[in-house]
């Protein structure tokens, strides 16, 4: 999937459009974002909650278009990083995260529960991510760990493993 996404991103043809000042700008984002969301929607067999996530991303894209220029559009590299993360974690059957856009248009996926556990991953691009974690301390469950770091995209889940994140963000039914 990574090769397909990266090839499509690299070959995207710029579409000219005019901004509010009537100066010509080059706009690649809408077409590339729509194509990436379509790829996700077509991965229902392999990615848990693919349709739901694609529907939410469509909504975020619509909001970005409606509120332009105030709203930053979805960052295509962040979206592709998110899709790569979903592909990489597909066998883990993660619960469906809440998805929001950061002020810079990056995708942020969040999981949380009522017992003071929170895990959020911000997709900085194709290869990088940042995550924030609030969870019981593995050495002393009465204490809470608060951690955040920047890392390679493929390291996110490995770095979160000591805090048993998989136990509470995984969908037990594998849906």
N, C-alpha and C positions, 0 to 999 in steps of 0.2 A: 504494500500500500504506500509506503514512504516514497518509493521510486515514482509511482504513478502520480502522487500528489505533487512532488517536487517538479516533475516534468511538466505537469499541467500549469503549475505556478510560473515556471520559467518561460513557458511558451505563450502565456496569456498576451493577447494582442491589446494594446492600449486603445480605449475608446475615447475620442475627444468629447468634451462637454464644456459648458460655460458655467462659471461660478457667478455669484451675485454681482461681481464687479465687471462682468462681461469680458473677462480675460480668458483666453483659452487655457484649459488645464487638461492634463492627461489623467484619465480615470480607468484604472485596471480593477480596482477593488470590487465593485458590484458583481461583475461577471465571475471573477475568481471565487468570491465568497459564495455565490449561488452554486457554482459547480462543486465546491468543497462540501457544502451542506447536502447537495444531491448525492454525492459519494457516500456520505454518512447514512443518509436515508436508505440507500441501497445495500447497506451492510447489516440489515436486521438479523440475518442468520448468524453473524459472527460477533456483533457488538451488542451487548446488553443495553436495552433502552435506546437503541439507535433512532427509532422514529420519534420518540418523545424529545430527545436531545436535538434532533434536526428541527423539529417544530419550534422549540424554544429559540434556537439560533435564528430561524426565519423571523420570529417575533423581534428579536434583538436587532436584526438587520433592518426590519421595517421601522422600528423606533429610531434607529440611527439616520435613516433616510428622511423620515418625517421631521425630525428635529434639527437637521443640518441647517446651518453650520455650527449650531451650538453643541451637537452631539458628535463625538469622534466616531467615525465608522469602525466596523470590526477590522482589526489588524489581521491581514491574511496570514502572515507568518505565525501569529499566535493561534489562529484557528487551525492551521495545519499541524502545529505542535500539539494542540488538544486532540485532534483526530489521531495522530500518531500515538499519543498516550492511551486513548481508548482502544486502539488496535493492540498495543503492547499489554494492556491489562484485561483484555477480553476474556481470557480464561479464568480471571478472578471473579467475574460476575459481580461487579460493584453495583451498589445501590445507585439509583439515578441521582446525580448531584443537582444542586441548584446552580444555575449558570448566570453570571452577571458580566457586564462589561466594566472594565476599569475606566477611569477618565481618559486614558490614552488608547482605548479601543481594544485592549487585550482581554482575552477570555480568562475568567476566574471561575473554577469549579469548587463548590463547597459542600461538605458533608457535615452533619452534626446530629446530635441526639439530645434527649432531655437530661442525660446524666453527666453534663459538663464535658462533653467530648466534642471537639471541633477540628476539622481538617480542611484546609483550603489550598488549592494549587493555582498559581497564576502562570499562564503559559506566555513566556517572554518571546518566544520565537520557535523555530524549528528544532532547536537543540537545547534550549535553556528553560528553566522553570524556577519558581520560588514557591516555597510552601510555608504555611503556618500551621502549627499543631498545638492543641490543648488537650491533654489526656491525663489519666491517672499515671503516676510514676510507677514503673514496673517494679522498682525496689520497695516502694512504700505506697500502696494504693490510696492511703489517706491523704497523700500529697498530690499536687497537680504539677505536671510538666508543661511549660510554655516554651515552645521552640519555633524558630524560623530560620530558614537558610535559602541560599541560592544554590542550584546544582544543575547537573546535566539532566535532561528530561528523563533519560532511562534510569537515573538513580533515585528518583522520587520515592517510589514504593520501597525500595531496598533500605533507604535511610529512615523511613517511617516504621519499618518492621519492628524494631525494639519496643515501640509503644503500642503494639498490637492493633494498629489501625485496621488491618484487614478484618479483624474479628467484628468490628462494628460498622464498617462501610461496605461490607460484602452482603449481597442479596442471598439469603439462605436458600431461596427457591431457585436461584440461578436464572431468573427471568431477565 
